Amino acid sequence: MRVISGTSKGRRLVTPKSQGLRPTSDRVKESVFNILGEIVEEKVVLDLFAGTGNLGIEALSRGAKRAIFVEKGRQAVRLIQRNIAQCGMDGRSEIIPKDVNRAIGILKQRGESFDLILMDPPYEKGLILRTLEKLTPYKIYHEDSILVIEHDRREPLPEIVKGWNLIRQREIGDTTISFLTPQLEKSVNKNEADPPPLPSPHWGRGIG
């Protein structure tokens, strides 16, 4: 497992010895960031279910302004700390060693707002819907934010995700990567069934 591009390109990351953690593969990670492109630069990033910190560190390497890593597992937190340190990213990183639901509440109380939320929960445990249901009322994002969810093909997103529009999906083997944006209030009021168009100059709406 390595950093694919940016200031820490080629840097090897510490990987777990146990089977309890499932880091995002380099192939999937490369696809995620190829789709996001340069819009990662100078953005504030939230890495939920951070595991080894793989996704958040890639975002920082590609120019993200700051990243917060949320991970409750003690072994995983130690891995994130080591990986952040060896990439020299301590000054732009923070680890919240809490359950994701609790962490979202803490971040809301702090008044945080994220441009990019990366989410790679353990597969097939119902955590996607549970986290989305927490995020929707706890708006730690803005109208141009992007939410990226990595999930198993056998665990598709609900057909209707309250408060979110699915704008793109990419399948890589058994993994699906879903890109969502917050549903605008004006779209809800008009009862529009389809997602809003994407030609907006705002970075969150311009994803290709």
Beta strands, then each sheet from edge to edge (+ up, - down):
strand 1: 44-48
strand 2: 66-70
strand 3: 93-96
strand 4: 114-119
strand 5: 141-152
strand 6: 164-172
strand 7: 175-182
sheet 1: 3+ 2+ 1+ 4+ 5+ 7- 6+
end
